[in-house]
Amino acid sequence: MVKDINHDLEFLAQKAEPATEDDKQVVVDLLDTLRAHLDGCVGMAANMIGVNKNIIVFCKGQKQIAMVNPVIVKKLAPYPAEETCLSVPGSKKTIRYNDIEVVYLDADFKRQRTKFTGFTAQIIQHEIDHTRGILI
């Protein structure tokens, strides 16, 4: 189900709770909401739809991918970036890494370990920041 975008900065600044298999519907709702906003959005975290769980979704080419409880375990090649966000007005400068490796559960709650590069890596870092209460 497509959900409204949350703009409550106090809520968005909270650290997310770990997700469990009881949160499978949140994954579905988050993917549905991302797909509804593809014209101006490439990633979302669960807190952006009002759910304080450690779940993100993002675009990789034409696919939308979900990550549950993602953790970046390796990051290489830092670079300066400037980002905007659907939930937070304005833009912010930050440091991102071109190459990352992430351990996470997929939408079926199966453990994965995957490397990402470039813009996809940047999106993932931005959304993981959301789960940590870091607003861009």
PLY file of the C-alpha trace (Angstrom):
ply
format ascii 1.0
element vertex 136
property float x
property float y
property float z
element edge 135
property int vertex1
property int vertex2
end_header
0.00 0.00 0.00
1.31 3.46 -0.89
1.86 5.49 2.28
2.15 9.23 2.89
5.66 10.68 3.15
6.60 11.59 6.71
8.09 15.08 7.21
8.22 15.05 11.04
11.88 15.86 11.74
11.67 14.72 15.37
10.41 11.29 14.30
12.92 11.06 11.43
15.80 11.83 13.83
15.13 8.66 15.88
17.34 5.61 15.50
15.38 2.75 13.91
14.47 -0.43 15.76
15.64 -3.75 14.26
13.09 -5.24 11.86
11.74 -8.78 12.19
9.74 -11.08 9.95
6.64 -9.50 11.51
7.57 -6.40 9.47
7.17 -8.00 6.03
4.19 -5.75 5.27
6.38 -2.70 5.94
8.76 -3.94 3.23
5.83 -4.24 0.79
4.44 -0.81 1.71
7.87 0.81 1.39
8.44 -0.71 -2.06
4.93 0.37 -3.15
5.58 3.92 -1.90
8.97 4.12 -3.63
7.40 2.96 -6.90
4.73 5.66 -6.56
7.47 8.31 -6.28
9.93 7.10 -8.94
9.67 10.39 -10.82
11.65 12.13 -8.05
12.93 9.51 -5.64
15.52 6.71 -5.82
15.43 5.39 -2.25
13.46 5.39 0.98
13.75 4.28 4.58
10.85 2.98 6.66
10.81 6.10 8.84
9.90 8.07 5.72
6.51 6.31 5.81
6.14 6.66 9.56
7.54 3.27 10.65
10.57 3.28 12.94
12.13 0.04 11.64
15.53 -0.62 10.08
14.33 -1.20 6.51
15.40 0.58 3.33
14.51 0.29 -0.34
16.33 1.71 -3.35
16.51 1.66 -7.12
19.24 -0.22 -8.95
18.58 0.44 -12.59
14.95 -0.50 -13.23
14.73 -2.74 -10.12
13.64 -1.74 -6.65
15.47 -3.63 -3.90
14.70 -3.98 -0.19
17.25 -4.34 2.61
16.26 -5.29 6.13
18.66 -4.41 8.98
21.47 -3.36 6.59
24.99 -2.82 7.90
27.86 -1.42 5.84
30.84 -3.66 6.58
33.33 -2.14 4.14
33.67 1.28 2.52
36.34 2.60 0.16
37.07 5.70 -1.92
35.44 8.64 -0.11
34.18 11.62 -2.11
32.18 14.79 -1.41
28.48 14.73 -2.31
25.48 17.02 -2.03
22.11 15.35 -1.50
18.44 16.12 -1.21
15.67 14.13 0.44
11.95 13.62 -0.11
11.30 13.97 3.64
13.62 16.86 4.49
13.70 20.24 2.71
16.89 21.62 1.18
20.19 19.93 0.44
23.21 18.98 2.52
26.86 18.32 1.78
28.24 15.03 3.03
30.97 12.46 2.43
30.04 9.22 0.66
32.04 6.18 -0.39
32.17 4.94 -3.97
32.56 1.28 -2.98
30.64 -0.36 -0.14
29.83 -3.86 1.02
26.57 -4.43 2.88
25.29 -7.31 5.01
21.47 -7.40 5.16
18.35 -9.51 4.95
16.52 -9.42 1.62
12.74 -9.11 1.22
12.42 -12.84 1.98
14.53 -12.39 5.14
17.45 -14.33 3.68
20.96 -13.14 4.66
22.90 -11.42 1.88
26.35 -9.83 1.54
26.67 -7.63 -1.55
29.07 -5.05 -2.97
27.73 -1.83 -4.48
29.45 1.02 -6.32
28.77 4.50 -7.61
25.34 6.10 -7.37
23.70 2.93 -6.03
26.21 2.88 -3.16
25.45 6.55 -2.49
21.70 5.90 -2.31
22.20 3.02 0.13
24.42 5.15 2.38
21.82 7.95 2.41
19.02 5.54 3.36
21.09 3.79 6.03
21.75 7.25 7.49
17.96 7.63 7.75
17.77 4.45 9.83
20.38 5.93 12.17
18.45 9.18 12.58
20.91 11.16 10.42
19.00 13.61 8.25
20.27 14.79 4.88
0 1
1 2
2 3
3 4
4 5
5 6
6 7
7 8
8 9
9 10
10 11
11 12
12 13
13 14
14 15
15 16
16 17
17 18
18 19
19 20
20 21
21 22
22 23
23 24
24 25
25 26
26 27
27 28
28 29
29 30
30 31
31 32
32 33
33 34
34 35
35 36
36 37
37 38
38 39
39 40
40 41
41 42
42 43
43 44
44 45
45 46
46 47
47 48
48 49
49 50
50 51
51 52
52 53
53 54
54 55
55 56
56 57
57 58
58 59
59 60
60 61
61 62
62 63
63 64
64 65
65 66
66 67
67 68
68 69
69 70
70 71
71 72
72 73
73 74
74 75
75 76
76 77
77 78
78 79
79 80
80 81
81 82
82 83
83 84
84 85
85 86
86 87
87 88
88 89
89 90
90 91
91 92
92 93
93 94
94 95
95 96
96 97
97 98
98 99
99 100
100 101
101 102
102 103
103 104
104 105
105 106
106 107
107 108
108 109
109 110
110 111
111 112
112 113
113 114
114 115
115 116
116 117
117 118
118 119
119 120
120 121
121 122
122 123
123 124
124 125
125 126
126 127
127 128
128 129
129 130
130 131
131 132
132 133
133 134
134 135
